[in-house]
Amino acid sequence: MDLITDLVLQAVSSPWLYLVMLVVAIVDGFFPPVPSETVLVAAAAVAASSGSPDLLLLGVVAAAGAAVGDNIAFAIGRRTGTTRFAWMRRPRVAGAFAWAGSALDRRGAGLILGARFIPVGRVAVNLSAGALGYPWRRFALLSVAAGLCWAAYSIAIGLLAGAWLKDQPLLSAVVGIVLALAIGLVVDRVIALRARRVAAPV
C-alpha cells in the first residue's frame, strides 16, 4: 500500500500527469492491478488544495482512457471466446460465463455501467461481453458513459478529501486514496453478497 501511494503521489506531481492518467486508465481496463482510481482521486484531492491540475481536462482524459481500456477487454474477450483455454471450461468458470451471458441479455446496460466501479468486476464483465457476442456498438456507447460516470465519481471523492484537508495537498491525496479504496471494497462486498444470494438454490 505504501509503495502504491508513493507511486501515485509521484504521478500526481509529474508534469506528465495527463499522459500518465491516460495510460493508467487504459491499462486498468484489462489489467486491474494498475491503480487508475487512485491516481485520479489523488490528483483531484491535490487540485482541491492547490488549484492544479485542471480537473475538467483530467476527467476527460481519464474517461477516454477508461473507455479505450474497457473496449480492449471486450476485444480480448471477443477474440478468445469462453472455451479456448482449459480453465474456461471448468464447471465453476463455465457457470460464471453462463450467468454473465444471461445477465448481459437481461440487464446489460446496468451491468456494464455498474461494473466500471469495481476493478476486477469490470474486466470480468467486459471480457464476458466480448466473448458472448454482446453488440459492440452498444457496448462502446455504454463504455463511454461508464467512463464519464466513473471519472466524475473519482474526482468527487478526491475533491471531498481535498476540501476537508485544505492546504495539505499530500495528506488530502492520501486520505482520498484510502477513501476510494474503502468505498470500492464496500461496493465489492455488497455485489459479491448479492451474487451469492442470486446463485443460491431456492
Secondary structure by P-SEA (a helix, b strand, c coil): caaaaaaaaaaaaccaaaaaaaaaaaaacccccccaaaaaaaaaaaaaacccccaaaaaaaaaaaaaaaaaaaaaaaaaaccccccccccaaaaaaaaaaaaaaaccaaaaaaaacccaaaaaaaaaaaaaacccaaaaaaaaaaaaaaaaaaaaaaaaaaaaaccccaaaaaaaaaaaaaaaaaaaaaaaaaaaaaaaccc
